[in-house]
Amino acid sequence: MGVIVPRSTLAAWGVGEGDTLELTEHGVRPPRSLRSAHQELDELKRLLALAVVRQFTPREIRAHSLANLHRWKKQESWVSAYDEWQAILDGGSDGELFAAMLGRDEDSNRLRQSPPYVGMLSRDEVRRLNEETAG
């Protein structure tokens, strides 16, 4: 058995052929010693999004996210990323929603800095994922 990791991902992680990777119940990742604090935070935000996707339907994610966006707009707590989320939630496919939530590209990482689906996970779940990511 083996795992195929795209070269672009290995390059982003700063590892190459013969280097070691960590295998967890959530996937394959670079060793913690090679990951910066920023990379750790990006991974935490991706794991939080993954937990949301695993526990809720796209319809539930859309409804909760749109309610948050509506509330934030009324409170004048709007940032430009919310315009992008609004377009994805209103007109995008489930695939586009999942790509934004779970992708490893720069756009997905940037969008996950302002996720509209906050509040869907229990505090215990968020705490557990924080602790797991911190090591």
N, C-alpha and C positions, 0 to 999 in steps of 0.2 A: 504494500500500500504506500501511497505517497500523496503529496499535496503539490499542486501547481500554483505558484504565486507569480502574477505578472511582473515583468521586469520593472515597469514604471512604479509599482508598489514597493518593490525591493529598493529601488533608487530613492524613493521618498522616505523610506525607513532608514536609509543609510547602511543597508546590508547587501551582501553579494553572495556569490556561490561559495559554499563551504561554511558560511556564518551560521550561527544558531538562531532559532526562533523559539518563542514560547507558544505552547499549545494549551489553551484553556477550554472550558466548556462553551465559551462564546466564540472561539475561533483561534486563528493563528495571528501572532503579533510579534513585533521585534522585542528583544529583551528590554526590560525596563531601563537598564543602564544606558541604552542607546536612545531612549525617547526623551525629548525635552518636556518641560512642564506644559508647554503649549500643546504638544502632541498628546500628552496625557489628558488634557482638558478636551481636546477634539474627540478623543476616543470615548471619554465619559459621555459627552453629548450624543455621540452616535449610539452608544449602548442604551442611553435613556430613550432615544427614538426607537431603537429596536424593541425595547420592552413595551413601548406604546403599541407598536405594530403587532407584536405578538398577542397583546391582551385585548385589543379593540379592533373593530371593523373599520374599513375606510370611511364608511358613513358616519360612525361615531366620532372618528378623528376629525372629519370635516366639520361636523356640527359643533363640537367643543372648540375647535380652533377658530371657526367663524364667530362664535359667541365671544371668545376672548378678543379677537380683532375688533369687533363691533364695540365692545366695552372700552378698549384702549383708545379707539378713535374718539369716542365721546369724552374721554378723560384727557384728550390731547397728549397721549403718550405714544405717538406714532413715530416709527422710524422707517426709512426707505425699504428695508427688507420686508416689512409688512405688506407693501404694495405687491411684491413678488409672491409672497405667500398667498395673498388674496387672489391673485390670478391663478395660481396652482389649485387652490381650494375651490374656486368658483368654476373654472373652466377646464382644468387639467384632468387627465385620466388618473386612475389609481396608480398606474405605473409611474407617472410623473410625480405624484405625491410621495410614493415610496422611494423614488430616486432622490428627491430632495431631502427626505428624512434619513436615508441610509447610505447615500453615496459617499465615496471617499475623495471626490474631486473638490477643488477649491470652492466652487459655487455652493455645493452642499454643505461644506464646512462653514462657509460664511452665513448661509441661511440658518444653520443650527445654532448660531450665536444669538438668534432672536426667534426661538421656536414658539409658534402660536398654540401648540398642544400642551403647554405647561399646565400642571394641575390634574392631569389624567392619572398619574401614578400615585400610589400611596406614599406617604412620607417614609415609611419603613422600606419600601422598595427603592426609593431614591437614595436613602441612607446606605442600604446594602450595596448598591451599585457604586456609590462614592467610595465606600470602604474597599470594595473589590478592585476598583481602578487605582486607588492609592497604594495597593499592595498589601 
